[in-house]
Amino acid sequence: MVVLLTLPGLDGLRKGLISVTRNLLKPFLSIVPFCLFLLLDIYWKYENRPVCKGESCTPTEFLRHQKSIMKSQRNALLIGAALVFYWLLYAVTNLVVKIEQLNQRVDRLKNQD
């Protein structure tokens, strides 16, 4: 979507893409609370992880703990990627809209002269 918004020469298609993207950004805002929920889940797992000292953990408990850590790391990467992609789509869309408005303003000023 970002690539199509920024490609030169697609002026007719760009107006439709801008409206579609702006309408999609509103429901996609639900990504932010979901990411916060996942961050809280990661924090809770970190605070309540089992402590394995000496012979207190069996190999299956240790393996389960390692899998949980790997899932938390994966979720952290997904959270970061989702927030960056949302911000990128939002920023690019706003910039394209501002450029379009400025181009229309320049055209109006040229027509006045």
FIKOLZA-1660 file (N, C-alpha, C; in steps of 0.1 Angstrom, whole numbers, plus 5000, padded with zeros to 4 digits):
% residues 113
   i   px   py   pz ch aa at
   1 5008 4988 5000  A  M  N
   1 5000 5000 5000  A  M CA
   1 5009 5013 5000  A  M  C
   2 5019 5012 5008  A  V  N
   2 5028 5024 5009  A  V CA
   2 5035 5026 4996  A  V  C
   3 5039 5015 4990  A  V  N
   3 5046 5016 4977  A  V CA
   3 5037 5022 4966  A  V  C
   4 5024 5017 4966  A  L  N
   4 5015 5023 4956  A  L CA
   4 5012 5037 4958  A  L  C
   5 5012 5041 4971  A  L  N
   5 5010 5056 4974  A  L CA
   5 5021 5065 4970  A  L  C
   6 5033 5059 4969  A  T  N
   6 5045 5068 4966  A  T CA
   6 5050 5066 4952  A  T  C
   7 5045 5057 4944  A  L  N
   7 5049 5056 4930  A  L CA
   7 5045 5068 4922  A  L  C
   8 5054 5073 4914  A  P  N
   8 5050 5085 4906  A  P CA
   8 5042 5080 4894  A  P  C
   9 5033 5088 4889  A  G  N
   9 5025 5085 4877  A  G CA
   9 5012 5079 4879  A  G  C
  10 5008 5076 4892  A  L  N
  10 4996 5069 4894  A  L CA
  10 4986 5079 4901  A  L  C
  11 4985 5091 4895  A  D  N
  11 4976 5101 4901  A  D CA
  11 4962 5097 4902  A  D  C
  12 4956 5091 4892  A  G  N
  12 4942 5087 4893  A  G CA
  12 4940 5076 4903  A  G  C
  13 4949 5067 4904  A  L  N
  13 4948 5056 4913  A  L CA
  13 4951 5060 4927  A  L  C
  14 4960 5070 4929  A  R  N
  14 4964 5075 4942  A  R CA
  14 4953 5081 4950  A  R  C
  15 4943 5088 4944  A  K  N
  15 4932 5094 4951  A  K CA
  15 4924 5083 4958  A  K  C
  16 4921 5072 4950  A  G  N
  16 4913 5061 4956  A  G CA
  16 4921 5054 4967  A  G  C
  17 4934 5052 4965  A  L  N
  17 4942 5046 4975  A  L CA
  17 4943 5054 4988  A  L  C
  18 4943 5067 4986  A  I  N
  18 4944 5075 4998  A  I CA
  18 4931 5074 5006  A  I  C
  19 4920 5074 5000  A  S  N
  19 4907 5072 5007  A  S CA
  19 4906 5059 5013  A  S  C
  20 4910 5048 5006  A  V  N
  20 4910 5035 5012  A  V CA
  20 4919 5034 5024  A  V  C
  21 4931 5039 5022  A  T  N
  21 4941 5038 5033  A  T CA
  21 4936 5046 5045  A  T  C
  22 4931 5058 5043  A  R  N
  22 4926 5066 5055  A  R CA
  22 4914 5059 5062  A  R  C
  23 4906 5052 5054  A  N  N
  23 4895 5045 5060  A  N CA
  23 4899 5032 5067  A  N  C
  24 4910 5026 5063  A  L  N
  24 4916 5014 5069  A  L CA
  24 4924 5018 5082  A  L  C
  25 4929 5030 5082  A  L  N
  25 4937 5033 5094  A  L CA
  25 4929 5034 5107  A  L  C
  26 4917 5038 5106  A  K  N
  26 4908 5039 5118  A  K CA
  26 4906 5025 5125  A  K  C
  27 4902 5015 5117  A  P  N
  27 4900 5002 5124  A  P CA
  27 4914 4996 5128  A  P  C
  28 4924 4999 5120  A  F  N
  28 4938 4993 5123  A  F CA
  28 4943 4999 5136  A  F  C
  29 4937 5010 5141  A  L  N
  29 4942 5016 5154  A  L CA
  29 4940 5006 5165  A  L  C
  30 4932 4996 5164  A  S  N
  30 4930 4986 5174  A  S CA
  30 4943 4978 5176  A  S  C
  31 4953 4979 5167  A  I  N
  31 4966 4972 5169  A  I CA
  31 4973 4977 5181  A  I  C
  32 4972 4990 5184  A  V  N
  32 4979 4996 5195  A  V CA
  32 4975 4990 5209  A  V  C
  33 4962 4989 5212  A  P  N
  33 4958 4983 5225  A  P CA
  33 4962 4968 5225  A  P  C
  34 4961 4961 5214  A  F  N
  34 4965 4947 5213  A  F CA
  34 4980 4945 5216  A  F  C
  35 4988 4955 5211  A  C  N
  35 5002 4954 5213  A  C CA
  35 5005 4957 5228  A  C  C
  36 4998 4966 5234  A  L  N
  36 5000 4969 5248  A  L CA
  36 4996 4956 5257  A  L  C
  37 4985 4949 5253  A  F  N
  37 4981 4937 5259  A  F CA
  37 4992 4927 5258  A  F  C
  38 4998 4925 5247  A  L  N
  38 5009 4915 5245  A  L CA
  38 5021 4919 5253  A  L  C
  39 5024 4932 5254  A  L  N
  39 5035 4936 5262  A  L CA
  39 5033 4933 5277  A  L  C
  40 5021 4935 5282  A  L  N
  40 5017 4932 5295  A  L CA
  40 5019 4917 5298  A  L  C
  41 5015 4909 5288  A  D  N
  41 5016 4894 5289  A  D CA
  41 5030 4890 5289  A  D  C
  42 5039 4896 5281  A  I  N
  42 5053 4893 5282  A  I CA
  42 5059 4897 5295  A  I  C
  43 5055 4908 5301  A  Y  N
  43 5060 4913 5314  A  Y CA
  43 5055 4903 5325  A  Y  C
  44 5043 4899 5324  A  W  N
  44 5037 4889 5334  A  W CA
  44 5045 4876 5333  A  W  C
  45 5048 4871 5321  A  K  N
  45 5055 4858 5320  A  K CA
  45 5069 4860 5325  A  K  C
  46 5075 4872 5323  A  Y  N
  46 5089 4874 5328  A  Y CA
  46 5089 4875 5343  A  Y  C
  47 5079 4881 5349  A  E  N
  47 5079 4882 5364  A  E CA
  47 5075 4869 5371  A  E  C
  48 5068 4860 5364  A  N  N
  48 5063 4848 5370  A  N CA
  48 5070 4836 5364  A  N  C
  49 5081 4837 5359  A  R  N
  49 5088 4826 5353  A  R CA
  49 5093 4817 5364  A  R  C
  50 5094 4804 5362  A  P  N
  50 5100 4795 5372  A  P CA
  50 5115 4797 5374  A  P  C
  51 5119 4795 5386  A  V  N
  51 5133 4797 5389  A  V CA
  51 5139 4783 5390  A  V  C
  52 5148 4780 5381  A  C  N
  52 5155 4767 5381  A  C CA
  52 5169 4768 5387  A  C  C
  53 5170 4764 5399  A  K  N
  53 5183 4764 5405  A  K CA
  53 5186 4749 5409  A  K  C
  54 5198 4745 5404  A  G  N
  54 5202 4732 5407  A  G CA
  54 5193 4721 5401  A  G  C
  55 5188 4712 5409  A  E  N
  55 5180 4701 5404  A  E CA
  55 5165 4703 5406  A  E  C
  56 5161 4716 5408  A  S  N
  56 5147 4718 5411  A  S CA
  56 5138 4717 5398  A  S  C
  57 5144 4718 5386  A  C  N
  57 5136 4718 5374  A  C CA
  57 5138 4705 5367  A  C  C
  58 5128 4699 5362  A  T  N
  58 5129 4687 5353  A  T CA
  58 5132 4692 5339  A  T  C
  59 5137 4683 5331  A  P  N
  59 5140 4687 5317  A  P CA
  59 5128 4692 5309  A  P  C
  60 5116 4686 5312  A  T  N
  60 5104 4691 5305  A  T CA
  60 5100 4705 5310  A  T  C
  61 5101 4708 5323  A  E  N
  61 5098 4721 5328  A  E CA
  61 5108 4731 5322  A  E  C
  62 5121 4728 5321  A  F  N
  62 5131 4737 5315  A  F CA
  62 5128 4739 5301  A  F  C
  63 5124 4729 5293  A  L  N
  63 5121 4730 5279  A  L CA
  63 5109 4739 5277  A  L  C
  64 5098 4737 5285  A  R  N
  64 5086 4745 5285  A  R CA
  64 5090 4760 5287  A  R  C
  65 5098 4762 5297  A  H  N
  65 5102 4776 5300  A  H CA
  65 5110 4782 5289  A  H  C
  66 5119 4775 5282  A  Q  N
  66 5126 4780 5271  A  Q CA
  66 5117 4783 5259  A  Q  C
  67 5107 4774 5257  A  K  N
  67 5097 4777 5246  A  K CA
  67 5089 4790 5249  A  K  C
  68 5086 4792 5262  A  S  N
  68 5078 4803 5266  A  S CA
  68 5087 4816 5263  A  S  C
  69 5099 4815 5266  A  I  N
  69 5108 4827 5264  A  I CA
  69 5109 4830 5249  A  I  C
  70 5110 4819 5241  A  M  N
  70 5111 4822 5226  A  M CA
  70 5098 4827 5221  A  M  C
  71 5087 4823 5226  A  K  N
  71 5074 4829 5221  A  K CA
  71 5073 4843 5226  A  K  C
  72 5078 4847 5237  A  S  N
  72 5078 4860 5242  A  S CA
  72 5086 4869 5233  A  S  C
  73 5098 4864 5229  A  Q  N
  73 5107 4872 5220  A  Q CA
  73 5100 4874 5207  A  Q  C
  74 5094 4863 5202  A  R  N
  74 5087 4864 5189  A  R CA
  74 5076 4875 5190  A  R  C
  75 5068 4874 5201  A  N  N
  75 5058 4884 5202  A  N CA
  75 5063 4898 5203  A  N  C
  76 5074 4900 5210  A  A  N
  76 5080 4913 5211  A  A CA
  76 5084 4918 5197  A  A  C
  77 5090 4910 5188  A  L  N
  77 5093 4914 5175  A  L CA
  77 5080 4917 5167  A  L  C
  78 5070 4909 5168  A  L  N
  78 5057 4912 5161  A  L CA
  78 5051 4925 5166  A  L  C
  79 5052 4928 5179  A  I  N
  79 5047 4940 5184  A  I CA
  79 5054 4952 5178  A  I  C
  80 5067 4951 5178  A  G  N
  80 5075 4962 5172  A  G CA
  80 5073 4964 5157  A  G  C
  81 5072 4953 5150  A  A  N
  81 5069 4954 5136  A  A CA
  81 5055 4959 5133  A  A  C
  82 5045 4955 5140  A  A  N
  82 5032 4960 5138  A  A CA
  82 5031 4975 5141  A  A  C
  83 5037 4980 5152  A  L  N
  83 5036 4994 5155  A  L CA
  83 5044 5002 5145  A  L  C
  84 5056 4997 5140  A  V  N
  84 5063 5004 5130  A  V CA
  84 5056 5005 5117  A  V  C
  85 5050 4994 5112  A  F  N
  85 5043 4994 5100  A  F CA
  85 5030 5003 5101  A  F  C
  86 5023 5003 5112  A  Y  N
  86 5012 5012 5113  A  Y CA
  86 5016 5026 5113  A  Y  C
  87 5027 5030 5120  A  W  N
  87 5031 5043 5120  A  W CA
  87 5036 5048 5106  A  W  C
  88 5043 5039 5099  A  L  N
  88 5048 5041 5086  A  L CA
  88 5036 5044 5076  A  L  C
  89 5026 5036 5077  A  L  N
  89 5014 5037 5068  A  L CA
  89 5007 5050 5071  A  L  C
  90 5006 5054 5084  A  Y  N
  90 4999 5066 5088  A  Y CA
  90 5007 5078 5084  A  Y  C
  91 5021 5078 5086  A  A  N
  91 5029 5089 5082  A  A CA
  91 5029 5091 5067  A  A  C
  92 5031 5081 5059  A  V  N
  92 5031 5082 5045  A  V CA
  92 5018 5087 5039  A  V  C
  93 5007 5082 5045  A  T  N
  93 4994 5086 5040  A  T CA
  93 4992 5101 5043  A  T  C
  94 4996 5105 5055  A  N  N
  94 4994 5120 5058  A  N CA
  94 5003 5128 5049  A  N  C
  95 5015 5124 5047  A  L  N
  95 5024 5132 5038  A  L CA
  95 5018 5133 5024  A  L  C
  96 5013 5122 5018  A  V  N
  96 5007 5122 5005  A  V CA
  96 4995 5131 5005  A  V  C
  97 4987 5131 5015  A  V  N
  97 4975 5140 5015  A  V CA
  97 4980 5155 5016  A  V  C
  98 4990 5158 5024  A  K  N
  98 4995 5171 5025  A  K CA
  98 5001 5176 5012  A  K  C
  99 5008 5167 5005  A  I  N
  99 5014 5171 4992  A  I CA
  99 5003 5173 4982  A  I  C
 100 4993 5165 4982  A  E  N
 100 4981 5167 4973  A  E CA
 100 4974 5180 4976  A  E  C
 101 4973 5184 4988  A  Q  N
 101 4967 5197 4992  A  Q CA
 101 4975 5208 4987  A  Q  C
 102 4988 5207 4989  A  L  N
 102 4997 5218 4985  A  L CA
 102 4997 5219 4970  A  L  C
 103 4997 5208 4962  A  N  N
 103 4996 5209 4948  A  N CA
 103 4983 5216 4943  A  N  C
 104 4972 5213 4950  A  Q  N
 104 4960 5219 4946  A  Q CA
 104 4960 5234 4949  A  Q  C
 105 4967 5238 4960  A  R  N
 105 4968 5252 4964  A  R CA
 105 4977 5259 4954  A  R  C
 106 4988 5253 4949  A  V  N
 106 4997 5259 4939  A  V CA
 106 4989 5261 4926  A  V  C
 107 4981 5251 4922  A  D  N
 107 4973 5252 4910  A  D CA
 107 4963 5264 4911  A  D  C
 108 4957 5265 4923  A  R  N
 108 4947 5276 4925  A  R CA
 108 4954 5290 4924  A  R  C
 109 4966 5291 4930  A  L  N
 109 4974 5303 4929  A  L CA
 109 4978 5306 4915  A  L  C
 110 4982 5296 4907  A  K  N
 110 4986 5298 4893  A  K CA
 110 4974 5303 4885  A  K  C
 111 4962 5298 4888  A  N  N
 111 4950 5301 4880  A  N CA
 111 4946 5315 4884  A  N  C
 112 4949 5320 4896  A  Q  N
 112 4945 5334 4900  A  Q CA
 112 4953 5344 4892  A  Q  C
 113 4965 5341 4889  A  D  N
 113 4974 5350 4882  A  D CA
 113 4971 5351 4868  A  D  C
% end
